[in-house]
Amino acid sequence: MKHRELLTKLERKQARSLLLRVGIYSSWNPRSYAVFERHLNKADDESLPMGERIRAANKIDQIFYRRIKKHEQNK
């Protein structure tokens, strides 16, 4: 498995902003949007253990890259 750096808190916010601007969020069903938001909040919650925050950040990476790839294919 190829190692990839986790997105920083600022990069996650920028990614979310980018997804909003290109309209990718509009094609998501409400459940997918809620899952993405929940992972964003978990990754930024400093009261959670680091392992849980890292898992949430990894999930955000997966969702982000999968959605960008799908968006590029549909252009």
HTML snippet that shows the backbone in 3Dmol.js (N, CA, C, O; Angstrom):
<script src="https://3Dmol.org/build/3Dmol-min.js"></script>
<div id="view" style="width:600px;height:400px;position:relative"></div>
<script>
const pdb = `
ATOM      1  N   MET A   1       0.844  -1.181   0.000  1.00  0.00           N
ATOM      2  CA  MET A   1       0.000   0.000   0.000  1.00  0.00           C
ATOM      3  C   MET A   1       0.889   1.243   0.000  1.00  0.00           C
ATOM      4  O   MET A   1       1.820   1.357   0.798  1.00  0.00           O
ATOM      5  N   LYS A   2       0.596   2.142  -0.878  1.00  0.00           N
ATOM      6  CA  LYS A   2       1.390   3.363  -1.004  1.00  0.00           C
ATOM      7  C   LYS A   2       1.102   4.286   0.185  1.00  0.00           C
ATOM      8  O   LYS A   2      -0.055   4.532   0.528  1.00  0.00           O
ATOM      9  N   HIS A   3       2.184   4.796   0.813  1.00  0.00           N
ATOM     10  CA  HIS A   3       2.011   5.703   1.951  1.00  0.00           C
ATOM     11  C   HIS A   3       1.606   7.085   1.446  1.00  0.00           C
ATOM     12  O   HIS A   3       2.177   7.604   0.487  1.00  0.00           O
ATOM     13  N   ARG A   4       0.639   7.651   2.090  1.00  0.00           N
ATOM     14  CA  ARG A   4       0.168   8.990   1.719  1.00  0.00           C
ATOM     15  C   ARG A   4       0.041   9.806   3.001  1.00  0.00           C
ATOM     16  O   ARG A   4      -0.498   9.323   3.997  1.00  0.00           O
ATOM     17  N   GLU A   5       0.534  11.035   2.976  1.00  0.00           N
ATOM     18  CA  GLU A   5       0.420  11.892   4.152  1.00  0.00           C
ATOM     19  C   GLU A   5      -1.044  12.221   4.410  1.00  0.00           C
ATOM     20  O   GLU A   5      -1.831  12.382   3.478  1.00  0.00           O
ATOM     21  N   LEU A   6      -1.390  12.316   5.672  1.00  0.00           N
ATOM     22  CA  LEU A   6      -2.750  12.705   6.029  1.00  0.00           C
ATOM     23  C   LEU A   6      -2.961  14.175   5.706  1.00  0.00           C
ATOM     24  O   LEU A   6      -2.042  14.987   5.810  1.00  0.00           O
ATOM     25  N   LEU A   7      -4.162  14.498   5.319  1.00  0.00           N
ATOM     26  CA  LEU A   7      -4.485  15.899   5.089  1.00  0.00           C
ATOM     27  C   LEU A   7      -4.474  16.640   6.424  1.00  0.00           C
ATOM     28  O   LEU A   7      -4.956  16.115   7.428  1.00  0.00           O
ATOM     29  N   THR A   8      -3.935  17.838   6.440  1.00  0.00           N
ATOM     30  CA  THR A   8      -3.947  18.644   7.659  1.00  0.00           C
ATOM     31  C   THR A   8      -5.344  19.229   7.848  1.00  0.00           C
ATOM     32  O   THR A   8      -6.187  19.162   6.953  1.00  0.00           O
ATOM     33  N   LYS A   9      -5.570  19.796   9.011  1.00  0.00           N
ATOM     34  CA  LYS A   9      -6.871  20.399   9.313  1.00  0.00           C
ATOM     35  C   LYS A   9      -7.220  21.468   8.276  1.00  0.00           C
ATOM     36  O   LYS A   9      -8.351  21.522   7.793  1.00  0.00           O
ATOM     37  N   LEU A  10      -6.253  22.311   7.938  1.00  0.00           N
ATOM     38  CA  LEU A  10      -6.481  23.356   6.942  1.00  0.00           C
ATOM     39  C   LEU A  10      -6.774  22.747   5.574  1.00  0.00           C
ATOM     40  O   LEU A  10      -7.665  23.212   4.863  1.00  0.00           O
ATOM     41  N   GLU A  11      -6.028  21.710   5.206  1.00  0.00           N
ATOM     42  CA  GLU A  11      -6.246  21.066   3.904  1.00  0.00           C
ATOM     43  C   GLU A  11      -7.628  20.419   3.835  1.00  0.00           C
ATOM     44  O   GLU A  11      -8.260  20.421   2.779  1.00  0.00           O
ATOM     45  N   ARG A  12      -8.101  19.867   4.955  1.00  0.00           N
ATOM     46  CA  ARG A  12      -9.442  19.271   4.953  1.00  0.00           C
ATOM     47  C   ARG A  12     -10.493  20.346   4.719  1.00  0.00           C
ATOM     48  O   ARG A  12     -11.445  20.139   3.966  1.00  0.00           O
ATOM     49  N   LYS A  13     -10.319  21.492   5.364  1.00  0.00           N
ATOM     50  CA  LYS A  13     -11.271  22.585   5.164  1.00  0.00           C
ATOM     51  C   LYS A  13     -11.207  23.091   3.721  1.00  0.00           C
ATOM     52  O   LYS A  13     -12.237  23.404   3.124  1.00  0.00           O
ATOM     53  N   GLN A  14      -9.999  23.172   3.166  1.00  0.00           N
ATOM     54  CA  GLN A  14      -9.847  23.599   1.778  1.00  0.00           C
ATOM     55  C   GLN A  14     -10.454  22.570   0.829  1.00  0.00           C
ATOM     56  O   GLN A  14     -11.060  22.934  -0.179  1.00  0.00           O
ATOM     57  N   ALA A  15     -10.293  21.284   1.150  1.00  0.00           N
ATOM     58  CA  ALA A  15     -10.865  20.229   0.317  1.00  0.00           C
ATOM     59  C   ALA A  15     -12.385  20.336   0.311  1.00  0.00           C
ATOM     60  O   ALA A  15     -13.026  20.219  -0.734  1.00  0.00           O
ATOM     61  N   ARG A  16     -12.942  20.556   1.477  1.00  0.00           N
ATOM     62  CA  ARG A  16     -14.396  20.699   1.586  1.00  0.00           C
ATOM     63  C   ARG A  16     -14.871  21.896   0.769  1.00  0.00           C
ATOM     64  O   ARG A  16     -15.882  21.822   0.071  1.00  0.00           O
ATOM     65  N   SER A  17     -14.134  22.994   0.862  1.00  0.00           N
ATOM     66  CA  SER A  17     -14.467  24.192   0.104  1.00  0.00           C
ATOM     67  C   SER A  17     -14.386  23.916  -1.401  1.00  0.00           C
ATOM     68  O   SER A  17     -15.248  24.342  -2.169  1.00  0.00           O
ATOM     69  N   LEU A  18     -13.339  23.197  -1.804  1.00  0.00           N
ATOM     70  CA  LEU A  18     -13.177  22.848  -3.220  1.00  0.00           C
ATOM     71  C   LEU A  18     -14.341  21.992  -3.706  1.00  0.00           C
ATOM     72  O   LEU A  18     -14.891  22.229  -4.781  1.00  0.00           O
ATOM     73  N   LEU A  19     -14.710  20.992  -2.903  1.00  0.00           N
ATOM     74  CA  LEU A  19     -15.822  20.120  -3.290  1.00  0.00           C
ATOM     75  C   LEU A  19     -17.113  20.916  -3.438  1.00  0.00           C
ATOM     76  O   LEU A  19     -17.904  20.664  -4.347  1.00  0.00           O
ATOM     77  N   LEU A  20     -17.322  21.872  -2.546  1.00  0.00           N
ATOM     78  CA  LEU A  20     -18.513  22.718  -2.640  1.00  0.00           C
ATOM     79  C   LEU A  20     -18.488  23.552  -3.920  1.00  0.00           C
ATOM     80  O   LEU A  20     -19.493  23.671  -4.620  1.00  0.00           O
ATOM     81  N   ARG A  21     -17.310  24.133  -4.213  1.00  0.00           N
ATOM     82  CA  ARG A  21     -17.194  25.001  -5.386  1.00  0.00           C
ATOM     83  C   ARG A  21     -17.409  24.252  -6.697  1.00  0.00           C
ATOM     84  O   ARG A  21     -18.046  24.777  -7.610  1.00  0.00           O
ATOM     85  N   VAL A  22     -16.891  23.043  -6.799  1.00  0.00           N
ATOM     86  CA  VAL A  22     -17.044  22.317  -8.065  1.00  0.00           C
ATOM     87  C   VAL A  22     -18.372  21.574  -8.143  1.00  0.00           C
ATOM     88  O   VAL A  22     -18.671  20.938  -9.153  1.00  0.00           O
ATOM     89  N   GLY A  23     -19.163  21.653  -7.087  1.00  0.00           N
ATOM     90  CA  GLY A  23     -20.507  21.084  -7.135  1.00  0.00           C
ATOM     91  C   GLY A  23     -20.577  19.600  -6.876  1.00  0.00           C
ATOM     92  O   GLY A  23     -21.597  18.972  -7.158  1.00  0.00           O
ATOM     93  N   ILE A  24     -19.514  19.024  -6.345  1.00  0.00           N
ATOM     94  CA  ILE A  24     -19.538  17.586  -6.094  1.00  0.00           C
ATOM     95  C   ILE A  24     -20.522  17.252  -4.978  1.00  0.00           C
ATOM     96  O   ILE A  24     -21.212  16.235  -5.039  1.00  0.00           O
ATOM     97  N   TYR A  25     -20.588  18.108  -3.958  1.00  0.00           N
ATOM     98  CA  TYR A  25     -21.523  17.861  -2.861  1.00  0.00           C
ATOM     99  C   TYR A  25     -22.960  17.757  -3.358  1.00  0.00           C
ATOM    100  O   TYR A  25     -23.740  16.962  -2.833  1.00  0.00           O
ATOM    101  N   SER A  26     -23.313  18.541  -4.353  1.00  0.00           N
ATOM    102  CA  SER A  26     -24.706  18.569  -4.811  1.00  0.00           C
ATOM    103  C   SER A  26     -25.164  17.219  -5.349  1.00  0.00           C
ATOM    104  O   SER A  26     -26.359  16.925  -5.350  1.00  0.00           O
ATOM    105  N   SER A  27     -24.225  16.402  -5.805  1.00  0.00           N
ATOM    106  CA  SER A  27     -24.606  15.096  -6.344  1.00  0.00           C
ATOM    107  C   SER A  27     -24.662  14.018  -5.262  1.00  0.00           C
ATOM    108  O   SER A  27     -25.076  12.892  -5.539  1.00  0.00           O
ATOM    109  N   TRP A  28     -24.255  14.341  -4.041  1.00  0.00           N
ATOM    110  CA  TRP A  28     -24.266  13.362  -2.963  1.00  0.00           C
ATOM    111  C   TRP A  28     -25.657  13.256  -2.362  1.00  0.00           C
ATOM    112  O   TRP A  28     -26.399  14.236  -2.288  1.00  0.00           O
ATOM    113  N   ASN A  29     -25.992  12.049  -1.935  1.00  0.00           N
ATOM    114  CA  ASN A  29     -27.235  11.930  -1.182  1.00  0.00           C
ATOM    115  C   ASN A  29     -26.957  12.434   0.240  1.00  0.00           C
ATOM    116  O   ASN A  29     -25.800  12.490   0.657  1.00  0.00           O
ATOM    117  N   PRO A  30     -27.988  12.795   0.977  1.00  0.00           N
ATOM    118  CA  PRO A  30     -27.791  13.378   2.315  1.00  0.00           C
ATOM    119  C   PRO A  30     -26.994  12.485   3.270  1.00  0.00           C
ATOM    120  O   PRO A  30     -26.263  12.989   4.123  1.00  0.00           O
ATOM    121  N   ARG A  31     -27.130  11.176   3.132  1.00  0.00           N
ATOM    122  CA  ARG A  31     -26.406  10.262   4.020  1.00  0.00           C
ATOM    123  C   ARG A  31     -24.900  10.339   3.760  1.00  0.00           C
ATOM    124  O   ARG A  31     -24.110  10.385   4.703  1.00  0.00           O
ATOM    125  N   SER A  32     -24.502  10.355   2.488  1.00  0.00           N
ATOM    126  CA  SER A  32     -23.075  10.455   2.153  1.00  0.00           C
ATOM    127  C   SER A  32     -22.492  11.760   2.666  1.00  0.00           C
ATOM    128  O   SER A  32     -21.381  11.793   3.196  1.00  0.00           O
ATOM    129  N   TYR A  33     -23.243  12.821   2.506  1.00  0.00           N
ATOM    130  CA  TYR A  33     -22.801  14.131   2.984  1.00  0.00           C
ATOM    131  C   TYR A  33     -22.630  14.101   4.501  1.00  0.00           C
ATOM    132  O   TYR A  33     -21.645  14.620   5.025  1.00  0.00           O
ATOM    133  N   ALA A  34     -23.580  13.499   5.203  1.00  0.00           N
ATOM    134  CA  ALA A  34     -23.526  13.431   6.667  1.00  0.00           C
ATOM    135  C   ALA A  34     -22.329  12.610   7.136  1.00  0.00           C
ATOM    136  O   ALA A  34     -21.678  12.964   8.119  1.00  0.00           O
ATOM    137  N   VAL A  35     -22.038  11.518   6.437  1.00  0.00           N
ATOM    138  CA  VAL A  35     -20.889  10.682   6.795  1.00  0.00           C
ATOM    139  C   VAL A  35     -19.596  11.475   6.637  1.00  0.00           C
ATOM    140  O   VAL A  35     -18.727  11.433   7.508  1.00  0.00           O
ATOM    141  N   PHE A  36     -19.470  12.201   5.522  1.00  0.00           N
ATOM    142  CA  PHE A  36     -18.272  13.005   5.275  1.00  0.00           C
ATOM    143  C   PHE A  36     -18.115  14.073   6.356  1.00  0.00           C
ATOM    144  O   PHE A  36     -17.020  14.269   6.883  1.00  0.00           O
ATOM    145  N   GLU A  37     -19.200  14.759   6.685  1.00  0.00           N
ATOM    146  CA  GLU A  37     -19.157  15.796   7.725  1.00  0.00           C
ATOM    147  C   GLU A  37     -18.782  15.208   9.085  1.00  0.00           C
ATOM    148  O   GLU A  37     -18.025  15.813   9.844  1.00  0.00           O
ATOM    149  N   ARG A  38     -19.316  14.024   9.385  1.00  0.00           N
ATOM    150  CA  ARG A  38     -19.021  13.385  10.670  1.00  0.00           C
ATOM    151  C   ARG A  38     -17.530  13.056  10.773  1.00  0.00           C
ATOM    152  O   ARG A  38     -16.916  13.258  11.821  1.00  0.00           O
ATOM    153  N   HIS A  39     -16.952  12.550   9.683  1.00  0.00           N
ATOM    154  CA  HIS A  39     -15.521  12.243   9.687  1.00  0.00           C
ATOM    155  C   HIS A  39     -14.684  13.515   9.802  1.00  0.00           C
ATOM    156  O   HIS A  39     -13.660  13.519  10.485  1.00  0.00           O
ATOM    157  N   LEU A  40     -15.106  14.587   9.147  1.00  0.00           N
ATOM    158  CA  LEU A  40     -14.401  15.867   9.272  1.00  0.00           C
ATOM    159  C   LEU A  40     -14.376  16.325  10.727  1.00  0.00           C
ATOM    160  O   LEU A  40     -13.338  16.736  11.246  1.00  0.00           O
ATOM    161  N   ASN A  41     -15.534  16.248  11.371  1.00  0.00           N
ATOM    162  CA  ASN A  41     -15.630  16.691  12.766  1.00  0.00           C
ATOM    163  C   ASN A  41     -14.811  15.808  13.701  1.00  0.00           C
ATOM    164  O   ASN A  41     -14.175  16.304  14.630  1.00  0.00           O
ATOM    165  N   LYS A  42     -14.828  14.489  13.453  1.00  0.00           N
ATOM    166  CA  LYS A  42     -14.066  13.561  14.281  1.00  0.00           C
ATOM    167  C   LYS A  42     -12.570  13.826  14.164  1.00  0.00           C
ATOM    168  O   LYS A  42     -11.852  13.817  15.164  1.00  0.00           O
ATOM    169  N   ALA A  43     -12.108  14.060  12.949  1.00  0.00           N
ATOM    170  CA  ALA A  43     -10.671  14.273  12.728  1.00  0.00           C
ATOM    171  C   ALA A  43     -10.181  15.545  13.417  1.00  0.00           C
ATOM    172  O   ALA A  43      -9.013  15.639  13.791  1.00  0.00           O
ATOM    173  N   ASP A  44     -11.057  16.504  13.581  1.00  0.00           N
ATOM    174  CA  ASP A  44     -10.674  17.781  14.187  1.00  0.00           C
ATOM    175  C   ASP A  44     -10.948  17.857  15.688  1.00  0.00           C
ATOM    176  O   ASP A  44     -10.574  18.834  16.336  1.00  0.00           O
ATOM    177  N   ASP A  45     -11.597  16.833  16.245  1.00  0.00           N
ATOM    178  CA  ASP A  45     -11.955  16.837  17.668  1.00  0.00           C
ATOM    179  C   ASP A  45     -10.754  16.422  18.519  1.00  0.00           C
ATOM    180  O   ASP A  45     -10.385  15.248  18.561  1.00  0.00           O
ATOM    181  N   GLU A  46     -10.158  17.391  19.188  1.00  0.00           N
ATOM    182  CA  GLU A  46      -8.946  17.124  19.958  1.00  0.00           C
ATOM    183  C   GLU A  46      -9.205  16.340  21.243  1.00  0.00           C
ATOM    184  O   GLU A  46      -8.255  15.915  21.901  1.00  0.00           O
ATOM    185  N   SER A  47     -10.468  16.140  21.613  1.00  0.00           N
ATOM    186  CA  SER A  47     -10.767  15.373  22.818  1.00  0.00           C
ATOM    187  C   SER A  47     -10.741  13.860  22.546  1.00  0.00           C
ATOM    188  O   SER A  47     -10.731  13.062  23.483  1.00  0.00           O
ATOM    189  N   LEU A  48     -10.730  13.474  21.279  1.00  0.00           N
ATOM    190  CA  LEU A  48     -10.694  12.053  20.920  1.00  0.00           C
ATOM    191  C   LEU A  48      -9.256  11.544  20.921  1.00  0.00           C
ATOM    192  O   LEU A  48      -8.317  12.321  20.748  1.00  0.00           O
ATOM    193  N   PRO A  49      -9.086  10.224  21.117  1.00  0.00           N
ATOM    194  CA  PRO A  49      -7.736   9.649  21.045  1.00  0.00           C
ATOM    195  C   PRO A  49      -7.145   9.836  19.640  1.00  0.00           C
ATOM    196  O   PRO A  49      -7.879   9.879  18.653  1.00  0.00           O
ATOM    197  N   MET A  50      -5.831   9.945  19.564  1.00  0.00           N
ATOM    198  CA  MET A  50      -5.156  10.196  18.294  1.00  0.00           C
ATOM    199  C   MET A  50      -5.476   9.114  17.260  1.00  0.00           C
ATOM    200  O   MET A  50      -5.657   9.425  16.083  1.00  0.00           O
ATOM    201  N   GLY A  51      -5.548   7.855  17.681  1.00  0.00           N
ATOM    202  CA  GLY A  51      -5.837   6.768  16.743  1.00  0.00           C
ATOM    203  C   GLY A  51      -7.177   6.946  16.048  1.00  0.00           C
ATOM    204  O   GLY A  51      -7.302   6.712  14.846  1.00  0.00           O
ATOM    205  N   GLU A  52      -8.167   7.357  16.806  1.00  0.00           N
ATOM    206  CA  GLU A  52      -9.501   7.572  16.239  1.00  0.00           C
ATOM    207  C   GLU A  52      -9.500   8.758  15.278  1.00  0.00           C
ATOM    208  O   GLU A  52     -10.160   8.728  14.239  1.00  0.00           O
ATOM    209  N   ARG A  53      -8.757   9.795  15.633  1.00  0.00           N
ATOM    210  CA  ARG A  53      -8.654  10.970  14.755  1.00  0.00           C
ATOM    211  C   ARG A  53      -7.942  10.613  13.451  1.00  0.00           C
ATOM    212  O   ARG A  53      -8.321  11.087  12.380  1.00  0.00           O
ATOM    213  N   ILE A  54      -6.915   9.778  13.546  1.00  0.00           N
ATOM    214  CA  ILE A  54      -6.180   9.363  12.345  1.00  0.00           C
ATOM    215  C   ILE A  54      -7.068   8.512  11.454  1.00  0.00           C
ATOM    216  O   ILE A  54      -7.057   8.679  10.234  1.00  0.00           O
ATOM    217  N   ARG A  55      -7.839   7.604  12.041  1.00  0.00           N
ATOM    218  CA  ARG A  55      -8.765   6.785  11.237  1.00  0.00           C
ATOM    219  C   ARG A  55      -9.770   7.669  10.509  1.00  0.00           C
ATOM    220  O   ARG A  55     -10.070   7.439   9.337  1.00  0.00           O
ATOM    221  N   ALA A  56     -10.288   8.673  11.196  1.00  0.00           N
ATOM    222  CA  ALA A  56     -11.243   9.592  10.568  1.00  0.00           C
ATOM    223  C   ALA A  56     -10.573  10.369   9.437  1.00  0.00           C
ATOM    224  O   ALA A  56     -11.171  10.561   8.379  1.00  0.00           O
ATOM    225  N   ALA A  57      -9.339  10.816   9.654  1.00  0.00           N
ATOM    226  CA  ALA A  57      -8.613  11.551   8.612  1.00  0.00           C
ATOM    227  C   ALA A  57      -8.330  10.652   7.413  1.00  0.00           C
ATOM    228  O   ALA A  57      -8.411  11.101   6.269  1.00  0.00           O
ATOM    229  N   ASN A  58      -8.000   9.388   7.666  1.00  0.00           N
ATOM    230  CA  ASN A  58      -7.783   8.442   6.566  1.00  0.00           C
ATOM    231  C   ASN A  58      -9.056   8.258   5.755  1.00  0.00           C
ATOM    232  O   ASN A  58      -9.015   8.198   4.526  1.00  0.00           O
ATOM    233  N   LYS A  59     -10.175   8.171   6.441  1.00  0.00           N
ATOM    234  CA  LYS A  59     -11.459   7.998   5.762  1.00  0.00           C
ATOM    235  C   LYS A  59     -11.775   9.231   4.913  1.00  0.00           C
ATOM    236  O   LYS A  59     -12.286   9.103   3.801  1.00  0.00           O
ATOM    237  N   ILE A  60     -11.474  10.418   5.432  1.00  0.00           N
ATOM    238  CA  ILE A  60     -11.684  11.649   4.662  1.00  0.00           C
ATOM    239  C   ILE A  60     -10.840  11.611   3.393  1.00  0.00           C
ATOM    240  O   ILE A  60     -11.314  11.954   2.311  1.00  0.00           O
ATOM    241  N   ASP A  61      -9.574  11.186   3.537  1.00  0.00           N
ATOM    242  CA  ASP A  61      -8.696  11.065   2.370  1.00  0.00           C
ATOM    243  C   ASP A  61      -9.312  10.143   1.326  1.00  0.00           C
ATOM    244  O   ASP A  61      -9.359  10.475   0.142  1.00  0.00           O
ATOM    245  N   GLN A  62      -9.786   8.980   1.777  1.00  0.00           N
ATOM    246  CA  GLN A  62     -10.374   8.013   0.850  1.00  0.00           C
ATOM    247  C   GLN A  62     -11.578   8.606   0.134  1.00  0.00           C
ATOM    248  O   GLN A  62     -11.686   8.515  -1.089  1.00  0.00           O
ATOM    249  N   ILE A  63     -12.475   9.208   0.891  1.00  0.00           N
ATOM    250  CA  ILE A  63     -13.683   9.794   0.307  1.00  0.00           C
ATOM    251  C   ILE A  63     -13.307  10.900  -0.667  1.00  0.00           C
ATOM    252  O   ILE A  63     -13.826  10.956  -1.783  1.00  0.00           O
ATOM    253  N   PHE A  64     -12.402  11.782  -0.244  1.00  0.00           N
ATOM    254  CA  PHE A  64     -12.007  12.919  -1.069  1.00  0.00           C
ATOM    255  C   PHE A  64     -11.413  12.453  -2.394  1.00  0.00           C
ATOM    256  O   PHE A  64     -11.853  12.886  -3.459  1.00  0.00           O
ATOM    257  N   TYR A  65     -10.417  11.574  -2.331  1.00  0.00           N
ATOM    258  CA  TYR A  65      -9.756  11.139  -3.559  1.00  0.00           C
ATOM    259  C   TYR A  65     -10.688  10.333  -4.453  1.00  0.00           C
ATOM    260  O   TYR A  65     -10.624  10.448  -5.677  1.00  0.00           O
ATOM    261  N   ARG A  66     -11.553   9.518  -3.854  1.00  0.00           N
ATOM    262  CA  ARG A  66     -12.513   8.741  -4.645  1.00  0.00           C
ATOM    263  C   ARG A  66     -13.490   9.668  -5.365  1.00  0.00           C
ATOM    264  O   ARG A  66     -13.792   9.463  -6.540  1.00  0.00           O
ATOM    265  N   ARG A  67     -13.982  10.686  -4.663  1.00  0.00           N
ATOM    266  CA  ARG A  67     -14.942  11.622  -5.266  1.00  0.00           C
ATOM    267  C   ARG A  67     -14.301  12.479  -6.355  1.00  0.00           C
ATOM    268  O   ARG A  67     -14.913  12.720  -7.396  1.00  0.00           O
ATOM    269  N   ILE A  68     -13.075  12.940  -6.120  1.00  0.00           N
ATOM    270  CA  ILE A  68     -12.383  13.735  -7.134  1.00  0.00           C
ATOM    271  C   ILE A  68     -12.150  12.882  -8.381  1.00  0.00           C
ATOM    272  O   ILE A  68     -12.361  13.348  -9.500  1.00  0.00           O
ATOM    273  N   LYS A  69     -11.717  11.641  -8.191  1.00  0.00           N
ATOM    274  CA  LYS A  69     -11.473  10.736  -9.320  1.00  0.00           C
ATOM    275  C   LYS A  69     -12.765  10.505 -10.103  1.00  0.00           C
ATOM    276  O   LYS A  69     -12.767  10.558 -11.333  1.00  0.00           O
ATOM    277  N   LYS A  70     -13.850  10.252  -9.396  1.00  0.00           N
ATOM    278  CA  LYS A  70     -15.143  10.020 -10.037  1.00  0.00           C
ATOM    279  C   LYS A  70     -15.599  11.276 -10.785  1.00  0.00           C
ATOM    280  O   LYS A  70     -16.131  11.189 -11.892  1.00  0.00           O
ATOM    281  N   HIS A  71     -15.387  12.434 -10.174  1.00  0.00           N
ATOM    282  CA  HIS A  71     -15.763  13.702 -10.801  1.00  0.00           C
ATOM    283  C   HIS A  71     -14.973  13.920 -12.090  1.00  0.00           C
ATOM    284  O   HIS A  71     -15.532  14.358 -13.096  1.00  0.00           O
ATOM    285  N   GLU A  72     -13.678  13.615 -12.062  1.00  0.00           N
ATOM    286  CA  GLU A  72     -12.830  13.774 -13.250  1.00  0.00           C
ATOM    287  C   GLU A  72     -13.281  12.834 -14.369  1.00  0.00           C
ATOM    288  O   GLU A  72     -13.268  13.215 -15.539  1.00  0.00           O
ATOM    289  N   GLN A  73     -13.679  11.616 -14.018  1.00  0.00           N
ATOM    290  CA  GLN A  73     -14.128  10.648 -15.019  1.00  0.00           C
ATOM    291  C   GLN A  73     -15.434  11.082 -15.663  1.00  0.00           C
ATOM    292  O   GLN A  73     -15.676  10.787 -16.833  1.00  0.00           O
ATOM    293  N   ASN A  74     -16.272  11.775 -14.917  1.00  0.00           N
ATOM    294  CA  ASN A  74     -17.583  12.175 -15.424  1.00  0.00           C
ATOM    295  C   ASN A  74     -17.555  13.464 -16.227  1.00  0.00           C
ATOM    296  O   ASN A  74     -18.581  13.869 -16.774  1.00  0.00           O
ATOM    297  N   LYS A  75     -16.403  14.117 -16.307  1.00  0.00           N
ATOM    298  CA  LYS A  75     -16.312  15.371 -17.066  1.00  0.00           C
ATOM    299  C   LYS A  75     -16.461  15.117 -18.542  1.00  0.00           C
ATOM    300  O   LYS A  75     -16.411  16.054 -19.338  1.00  0.00           O
TER     301      LYS A  75
END
`;
const viewer = $3Dmol.createViewer("view");
viewer.addModel(pdb, "pdb");
viewer.setStyle({}, {cartoon: {color: "spectrum"}});
viewer.zoomTo();
viewer.render();
</script>
